[in-house]
């Protein structure tokens, strides 16, 4: 619908410009590229559980347990910016989301090191 409206408005102007200047400019409207990785159903469930039940002002130890479960059982590493934005969207303050995204990144780094160490030991 938006593409048709843009072509209807710009198309005649562009055609007149091309005729007057002997050019061949075209109007292209590309599809929006998915710029954010999609959450797996399991990660989405764990994130929703954490965000819904968490005390957003001061995390309780059970809140941290749910957050750790997001990393441990989610099996999907998200970029720090993405997890930060998801947490803000779920109602966390930007400062709290920054802190949690930083912790998330550190936990995933530890998880990668641990997996590598387990792989070396199994050889």
Secondary structure, DSSP 8 states (H G I E B T S, - for coil): -HHHHHHHHHHHHHHHHHHHHT-------------S----HHHHHHHHHHHHHS-SSS--HHHHHHHHHHHHHH-----HHHHHHHHHHTT--HHHHHHHHHHHHHHHHHHHHHHHHHHHHH-
